[in-house]
């Protein structure tokens, strides 16, 4: 294909992407060397915590073409997922209810976006014939935000999220690697300015500075990725956040431009947007499996689910439902759950008052 034909093809691909429910499609080359030093510094500090796969696949992250030999471009797509315009922190502060990150309240986005990317690839092949491609949706060592930033979809903000000046940050990313030499889009510039709201609001102060996240203190890491015990000094700061944390997005001024999603699969299921901690803590393992089928919440497992909710109950008001919920699991078969339940019950014991000085 000549340049004119490639530009025409890209215009058509963007139209197909919109028809398939993507709000944006941009194109990047696969040169990630500008991001290598930042990744290496992050790994050297140990900020990836127990996520050993981040270091194990370091070379593939900075040389993404090796994931699918022959690839020349990444077609980066954006799919908005928020069903709320409200940017209030009030749900996070309602300590008797569980807070679950917005992205995880409905069906798991991975399969949905991967299926749409496959449909996009099929349309392209029907139009031009067979071509080389591979779809990725947080499913391989791909620096998704870096590719999206490089493609002009937005910029990586101080909270390490990709920000788009017309859509904020409530969206999922996916990529279609291809051997088509499509024209690349120019990168955007950063627009955070002097704002530090996301850094200041972080409950656990997980940011070392702008764009420097210590995952070991991040609530999303602690409630999803961490397999063992949550450090005791961080538990009070987690509040009622039992799966992920949205604070640095809720506070971001750019999210006043949030686009509401039309995807019904992203709608909350089983009351996950408005359930008490005690109610969720009462789920049996089978209820957990049934109600999180096709959900990102499955990643934490039932044991991790109870661990996280126990911490939330420890931070909740000392009401009868809260105390009874904790007592119901005090002899749980899992040592991990028992330890967090015992900690939580201790938080509700009367604390000795300082004696007045004579």
SULQUIUR-V234945 format. One record per pair of residues at least 4 apart in sequence whose ideal C-beta (glycine too) atoms are under 6 Angstrom apart, sorted by sequence separation. I is the first residue (numbers start at 1). J is the second residue. D is the distance in whole Angstrom. If there is no record, write none. Layout:
i;j;d
I;J;D
I;J;D
This chain:
i;j;d
1;5;4
35;39;6
52;56;6
53;57;6
59;63;6
89;93;6
100;104;6
109;113;6
136;140;5
157;161;5
196;200;6
202;206;5
208;212;4
219;223;6
220;224;6
221;225;5
222;226;5
241;245;5
246;250;5
268;272;5
271;275;4
275;279;5
277;281;6
283;287;4
287;291;6
288;292;6
300;304;4
320;324;6
1;6;5
17;22;4
42;47;5
43;48;6
100;105;6
125;130;6
148;153;4
202;207;6
230;235;6
261;266;5
268;273;4
275;280;5
283;288;5
292;297;4
300;305;6
332;337;4
48;54;4
60;66;6
65;71;5
136;142;5
149;155;6
156;162;6
157;163;4
163;169;5
207;213;6
208;214;6
215;221;4
292;298;5
316;322;5
332;338;5
60;67;6
92;99;5
149;156;5
206;213;6
17;25;4
91;99;6
154;162;5
155;163;6
161;169;5
199;207;5
206;214;5
222;230;5
154;163;5
313;322;5
154;164;4
14;25;5
145;156;5
206;217;4
330;341;5
43;55;5
121;133;5
206;218;4
313;325;6
329;341;5
204;217;5
313;326;5
148;162;5
288;302;5
326;341;5
118;135;6
145;162;5
285;302;5
288;305;6
117;135;4
326;344;5
219;238;6
326;345;5
82;102;6
223;243;5
114;135;5
270;291;4
81;103;6
219;241;5
114;137;5
113;137;5
220;244;5
148;173;6
220;245;5
36;62;4
165;191;6
219;245;4
110;137;5
281;309;5
144;173;5
280;309;6
307;336;6
311;340;6
314;343;6
32;62;5
204;234;5
307;337;6
310;340;4
314;344;3
318;348;5
303;334;5
306;337;5
310;341;5
313;344;5
277;309;6
152;185;4
155;188;5
204;237;5
303;336;6
307;340;5
314;347;4
30;64;5
79;113;6
151;185;5
152;186;5
154;188;6
158;192;5
203;237;5
310;344;5
30;65;5
152;187;5
155;190;4
157;192;5
277;312;5
152;188;5
277;313;5
137;174;4
150;187;6
136;175;5
159;198;4
277;316;6
158;198;6
135;176;5
158;199;6
133;176;6
134;177;5
278;321;4
281;325;5
133;178;5
27;73;6
28;74;5
201;247;5
132;179;4
278;325;4
27;75;6
131;180;6
25;75;6
26;76;5
198;248;4
201;251;5
160;211;6
25;77;5
158;210;4
158;211;6
160;213;5
198;251;6
24;78;4
197;251;5
198;252;6
243;297;6
22;77;4
23;78;5
22;79;5
23;80;5
117;174;5
113;172;6
117;176;5
113;174;4
70;132;5
109;172;5
68;134;4
242;308;4
242;309;5
242;312;5
76;147;6
76;148;5
240;312;5
67;140;6
74;147;5
238;311;5
76;151;5
224;299;6
224;300;5
235;311;5
239;315;5
76;153;6
64;142;6
61;141;5
169;249;5
60;141;4
61;143;5
57;141;4
223;308;5
168;254;5
168;255;4
82;170;4
170;258;5
81;170;6
159;248;4
168;257;5
167;257;6
168;258;5
80;171;5
81;172;6
163;254;5
166;257;6
79;171;6
167;259;5
78;171;5
79;172;5
20;116;5
77;174;5
20;119;6
76;175;6
20;120;6
74;175;5
75;176;4
74;177;6
16;120;6
73;178;5
71;177;4
16;123;5
72;179;6
71;179;6
68;177;5
70;179;5
72;181;5
73;182;5
35;146;5
28;147;5
28;150;4
28;151;4
27;151;6
26;151;4
26;152;5
26;153;5
104;243;6
104;244;6
99;240;5
98;240;6
99;241;5
101;243;6
100;243;5
101;244;3
98;242;5
102;246;6
95;240;5
101;246;5
112;265;6
27;182;5
29;184;5
28;184;6
27;184;5
27;185;5
107;265;4
26;185;5
106;265;6
106;266;4
89;250;6
106;267;5
106;268;6
87;250;5
105;268;4
49;215;5
47;214;5
48;215;6
49;216;4
105;272;5
47;215;6
87;255;6
105;273;5
10;182;5
49;221;6
100;272;5
85;258;6
51;225;6
6;182;6
7;183;6
82;258;5
98;275;6
83;261;6
80;259;4
97;276;5
98;277;5
81;261;5
96;276;6
80;261;5
98;280;5
81;266;5
108;294;6
107;294;5
108;295;6
108;296;5
104;296;4
104;297;5
96;316;5
95;316;5
96;317;6
